């Protein structure tokens, strides 16, 4: 089930919400201040490669070369 991230333009807080159907976004309000003045944020996704799959170049950026991956 999709979890979306939102930003409230009135109180400035970010929050997540589980949205069952796309039309429910129109009725959503900020969970902190109840304002309807919210914007959907672009969320980063994550995935785990299947066992035995090669790890894409750059996927481990910032990791130490001592991590055992080459």
C-alpha positions in Angstrom: 0.0 0.0 0.0 1.5 3.4 -0.9 2.7 5.7 1.8 3.1 9.3 0.6 5.0 12.1 2.1 3.5 15.6 2.5 4.6 19.0 3.5 2.2 21.4 5.2 2.5 24.9 3.8 1.0 26.4 7.0 2.8 24.8 9.9 5.9 23.7 7.9 5.9 20.1 9.1 6.4 17.0 7.0 4.3 13.9 7.6 3.5 10.6 5.9 0.1 9.1 5.1 -1.1 5.8 3.8 -3.4 6.5 0.8 -5.7 3.7 -0.3 -7.1 5.4 -3.4 -5.7 8.4 -5.3 -8.9 10.5 -4.8 -8.3 10.4 -1.0 -5.4 12.8 -1.4 -8.0 15.6 -2.1 -9.5 15.1 1.4 -6.3 14.9 3.3 -5.3 17.5 5.9 -2.1 18.1 7.9 -2.0 15.6 10.8 -0.4 18.3 13.0 -2.5 21.4 12.4 -5.4 20.1 10.2 -4.7 22.5 7.4 -5.8 21.5 3.9 -2.8 23.5 2.5 -0.5 20.5 1.9 1.8 19.5 -0.9 2.8 16.0 -1.9 6.6 15.6 -1.7 8.7 13.5 -4.0 9.8 10.4 -2.1 13.0 8.5 -2.6 12.5 4.8 -3.1 14.6 1.9 -2.0 15.0 -1.6 -3.1 17.1 -4.6 -2.3 18.7 -6.5 -5.1 17.7 -10.2 -5.5 20.2 -12.6 -4.1 23.0 -13.2 -6.6 22.2 -10.0 -8.6 25.1 -7.7 -9.3 25.1 -4.5 -7.4 24.9 -1.5 -9.8 27.9 0.8 -10.0 27.5 3.7 -7.6 25.0 1.9 -5.4 27.4 1.7 -2.5 28.7 5.3 -2.9 29.9 6.5 0.5 30.6 3.0 1.7 34.1 2.0 2.7 36.1 -0.1 0.3 36.6 -2.4 3.3 33.0 -3.4 3.2 33.8 -6.6 1.3 32.1 -5.5 -2.0 34.2 -4.8 -5.0 
